[in-house]
């Protein structure tokens, strides 16, 4: 009998944001798979281990994913093949991913390959980084019939609230565009992590920041409606 693959969103950084369902599955499952760097389990594993220390005693499948788009397709195929070899032995396996597995997650590419090969896949939702960032800011992302747009490294001006993921490399460009509008801008860097930083207002946001930086641009009256 083939094993089952569980994708578990560990949230943005704070281990207390793992869901009860995620915690229970991690306690039960014997094998943990996760993105790694130089064969060392990455940030998602560290977060999960703080919430569920038991995983430190479990077998870990380290999966390498290059940051350049050129090599991603091959990396996805290699990771899927490695996971299917484990599943073929009847081992249920948990794949850890930052935030939620359905939002800009590498897991989606792996999931397609594995499901097409006839394996059972279950996704355990996690708290998304932008939801956690909005909570830190006490900022509602949507009110009434207001629209919300979520982009990756892209500024757009046709929503009441714009969430820009992976914004670190384009902060100056974003700020230049916001200056031409009547909007408010916020940024949370390393949300939920020990070195978290919160920025409110265009003058407080630097031109450079860490990879895990989320920018939220809103109409000026959004927060006033709380």
Rosetta blueprint (number, residue, H / E / L):
1 X L
2 X L
3 X L
4 X L
5 X E
6 X E
7 X E
8 X E
9 X E
10 X L
11 X E
12 X L
13 X L
14 X L
15 X H
16 X H
17 X H
18 X L
19 X L
20 X H
21 X H
22 X H
23 X H
24 X H
25 X H
26 X H
27 X H
28 X H
29 X L
30 X L
31 X E
32 X E
33 X E
34 X E
35 X E
36 X E
37 X E
38 X L
39 X L
40 X E
41 X E
42 X L
43 X H
44 X H
45 X H
46 X H
47 X H
48 X H
49 X H
50 X H
51 X H
52 X L
53 X H
54 X H
55 X H
56 X H
57 X H
58 X L
59 X E
60 X E
61 X E
62 X E
63 X E
64 X E
65 X L
66 X L
67 X L
68 X L
69 X H
70 X H
71 X H
72 X H
73 X H
74 X H
75 X H
76 X H
77 X H
78 X H
79 X H
80 X H
81 X H
82 X H
83 X H
84 X H
85 X H
86 X H
87 X H
88 X L
89 X L
90 X L
91 X L
92 X L
93 X E
94 X E
95 X E
96 X E
97 X E
98 X L
99 X E
100 X L
101 X L
102 X L
103 X L
104 X L
105 X L
106 X L
107 X H
108 X H
109 X H
110 X H
111 X H
112 X H
113 X H
114 X H
115 X H
116 X H
117 X L
118 X L
119 X L
120 X L
121 X E
122 X E
123 X E
124 X E
125 X L
126 X L
127 X L
128 X L
129 X H
130 X H
131 X H
132 X H
133 X H
134 X H
135 X H
136 X H
137 X H
138 X L
139 X L
140 X L
141 X L
142 X L
143 X L
144 X L
145 X L
146 X L
147 X L
148 X E
149 X E
150 X E
151 X E
152 X E
153 X L
154 X L
155 X L
156 X L
157 X L
158 X L
159 X L
160 X L
161 X E
162 X E
163 X E
164 X E
165 X E
166 X L
167 X L
168 X H
169 X H
170 X H
171 X H
172 X H
173 X H
174 X H
175 X H
176 X H
177 X H
178 X H
179 X H
180 X L
181 X L
182 X L
183 X E
184 X E
185 X E
186 X E
187 X E
188 X E
189 X E
190 X L
191 X L
192 X L
193 X L
194 X L
195 X L
196 X L
197 X E
198 X E
199 X E
200 X E
201 X L
202 X L
203 X L
204 X L
205 X L
206 X L
207 X L
208 X L
209 X L
210 X L
211 X L
212 X L
213 X E
214 X E
215 X E
216 X E
217 X E
218 X E
219 X E
220 X L
221 X L
222 X L
223 X H
224 X H
225 X H
226 X L
